[in-house]
């Protein structure tokens, strides 16, 4: 998998493969073009939510200092994983903040929370 220009794809090289979804302005969508598709969730201030616009919806978890937490506020709750594990699986996600990387993986690849 790879992430380039806001699109998460299932190919092995950057920019290759079919599009799984996209992330723009903190909102994760299932469309093949940047900003298109159904909103699956969002990220604001390190907290990942299931709402359709930035900052809305139920808090699912957060990412802080390279760790993934299942609490409803930044860094709260139990540590359930590491951001580096996701970065190893998806090329190019190291160019976005930790919470966005976790949200893209959670909503488009495999549920974490």
C-alpha positions as CSV (number, residue, x, y, z in Angstrom):
1,X,0.0,0.0,0.0
2,X,1.0,3.6,-0.6
3,X,-0.1,7.2,0.0
4,X,0.6,10.0,-2.4
5,X,-1.1,13.3,-3.1
6,X,-3.8,12.6,-0.5
7,X,-4.8,9.2,-2.1
8,X,-4.3,5.8,-0.4
9,X,-3.7,3.1,-3.0
10,X,-3.1,-0.7,-2.8
11,X,-0.1,-0.8,-5.2
12,X,3.5,-1.4,-4.1
13,X,5.0,1.7,-5.6
14,X,4.2,5.3,-4.7
15,X,1.1,6.4,-6.7
16,X,0.4,2.9,-8.2
17,X,-2.6,0.6,-7.7
18,X,-6.3,1.2,-7.3
19,X,-7.5,3.9,-4.9
20,X,-8.8,2.8,-1.5
21,X,-9.8,6.3,-0.4
22,X,-8.5,9.7,0.3
23,X,-7.8,12.3,3.0
24,X,-8.3,16.0,2.5
25,X,-8.6,18.8,5.1
26,X,-8.8,16.2,8.0
27,X,-11.7,14.2,6.5
28,X,-11.2,10.6,5.3
29,X,-13.4,9.6,2.4
30,X,-13.9,6.4,0.3
31,X,-13.8,8.1,-3.1
32,X,-11.1,7.6,-5.8
33,X,-10.5,11.3,-6.2
34,X,-9.1,13.8,-3.7
35,X,-12.1,15.2,-1.7
36,X,-14.6,12.9,-3.3
37,X,-16.7,10.0,-1.9
38,X,-18.6,9.3,1.3
39,X,-17.0,10.7,4.5
40,X,-16.0,7.9,6.8
41,X,-14.3,9.9,9.6
42,X,-12.1,12.8,10.5
43,X,-9.1,14.0,12.5
44,X,-8.8,17.2,14.5
45,X,-6.1,18.0,17.1
46,X,-4.8,14.4,17.1
47,X,-8.2,12.9,17.9
48,X,-9.8,10.5,15.4
49,X,-13.6,10.7,15.1
50,X,-16.4,9.0,13.1
51,X,-18.2,12.1,12.0
52,X,-18.4,13.4,8.4
53,X,-16.9,16.9,9.1
54,X,-13.7,17.9,10.9
55,X,-14.3,17.8,14.7
56,X,-17.7,16.2,14.5
57,X,-18.8,12.7,15.6
58,X,-17.9,10.2,18.4
59,X,-14.2,10.2,19.4
60,X,-12.7,6.8,18.6
61,X,-9.1,7.3,19.7
62,X,-6.0,9.4,19.2
63,X,-2.3,9.3,18.3
64,X,0.3,11.1,20.4
65,X,4.1,10.8,20.5
66,X,4.1,7.8,18.1
67,X,1.5,5.8,20.2
68,X,-2.1,5.0,19.4
69,X,-4.6,5.3,22.2
70,X,-8.3,4.2,22.5
71,X,-9.4,7.1,24.7
72,X,-11.7,10.0,23.7
73,X,-9.2,12.8,24.1
74,X,-5.6,13.2,23.0
75,X,-3.3,10.7,24.7
76,X,-6.1,9.4,27.0
77,X,-7.1,5.7,27.4
78,X,-5.1,2.6,26.9
79,X,-2.1,2.4,24.5
80,X,-3.2,-0.1,21.8
81,X,-0.5,0.2,19.2
82,X,2.3,2.1,17.6
83,X,2.2,4.5,14.7
84,X,5.5,3.1,13.4
85,X,3.7,-0.2,12.7
86,X,1.3,1.5,10.3
87,X,4.2,3.5,8.7
88,X,5.9,0.2,7.9
89,X,2.8,-1.1,6.1
90,X,2.0,2.0,4.0
91,X,4.7,3.8,2.0
92,X,4.4,7.6,2.0
93,X,2.3,8.0,5.2
94,X,5.4,9.4,7.0
95,X,4.6,12.7,5.2
96,X,1.4,13.2,7.3
97,X,0.9,13.7,11.0
98,X,0.5,10.6,13.2
99,X,-3.3,10.9,13.8
100,X,-4.0,11.3,10.0
101,X,-1.9,8.2,9.3
102,X,-3.8,6.2,11.9
103,X,-7.2,7.5,10.7
104,X,-6.4,6.6,7.0
105,X,-5.4,3.1,8.0
106,X,-8.3,2.7,10.4
107,X,-11.1,3.8,8.0
108,X,-9.6,2.5,4.7
109,X,-7.6,-0.6,5.5
110,X,-8.3,-2.3,8.8
111,X,-10.2,-1.1,11.9
112,X,-8.0,-0.3,14.9
113,X,-10.6,1.0,17.4
